[in-house]
Amino acid sequence: MKINIEHEVKLLETNFLNQIEPYFNPELNHKNDKTFRSGNWIITFPYNYIQTKNDCSLELIRKLAVINAIYVFSFFREDDVLDEYHLSKNKYKQLLVEMCESRTFRNLAIGQLIHLCGSEIFDYIFEYEKKYYNALIFEKSMKNISLKNMFNKSNLLYLGYKVLPLYVTFTAYCLMENMKEKITLCEDLIVNYHIAHQLYDDIWDISEDLKKPDLSYTLKTFKKHLKKNEITARDIDYLMEQKDVKTKMINSARQYLHISKNYANELHFEYFLLKINDLEMKLKHKL
């Protein structure tokens, strides 16, 4: 089944706003979310399911897309609170209030998922969220990470787990369509892709990441290696060249992206394959 993804994203935004508007706090100044665009793979992810069955229901996919948007929206707001604590007191207070409001959105999404496919989905949600928050704890603490082990799969998996909430609607879809065997394929698809995506971002965003209160996975590793309170762009350039870290990061990202691509092909995730191909080209140009 072919769909017009631009049209679907516009419809999704309208349906999203209609669903959450009754739960908005009237004292908050809400603006339309700029994440509703066809190039945002997190928002468009449920439209990949359309190729998994010949008789797939577009109506069901649209429902799952709205649930996905509502569910991840609450995590976006939580991310702001975790990452933007360098803002002024008043701005940060606003983020806290918005995060509290978004907990209602999360509950709304989970309630709709249970209504669609029963209570079995909750065990999956619990497991996914547990791994997700363990990944955030790992990111904030970054203990025992060095240049020697920064590419160990046991450490990189935490980078992949940071997008675990995205599993939820496909898991629900599989439970409804008696396709449980495909759940782990999607899990492996997303984890491997996000490892590659995070490694690429760590290369691309170095100058911006240096300005943030929380350093990226790569910069934290460099800081531990250098044993400095502050690191500079010159320090990073030195490590990138002398320790061949940049090449290792690109090769590792390409490896995980290749694994993700195999799963995407097996699942027939058409729109996700476009994102993988795009990242492949970006990594190629970084060599």
ABEGO torsion letter per residue (X at the ends): XBBBAAAAAAAAAAAAAAAAAAABBAABBBBBBAABBAABAAAAAAAAAAAABAABBAAAAAAAAAAAAAAAAAAAAAAAAAAAAABBAAAAAAAAAAAAAAAAAAAAAAAAAAAAAEAAAAAAAAAAAAAAAAAAAAAAAGBGBBAAAAABAAAAAAAAAAAAAAAAAAAAAAAAAGAAAAAAAAAAAAAAAAAAAAAAAAAAAAAAAAABABBBAAAAAAAAAAGBABBBAAAAAAAAAAAGAAAAAAAAAAAAAAAAAAAAAAAGBAAAAAAAAAAAAAAAAAX
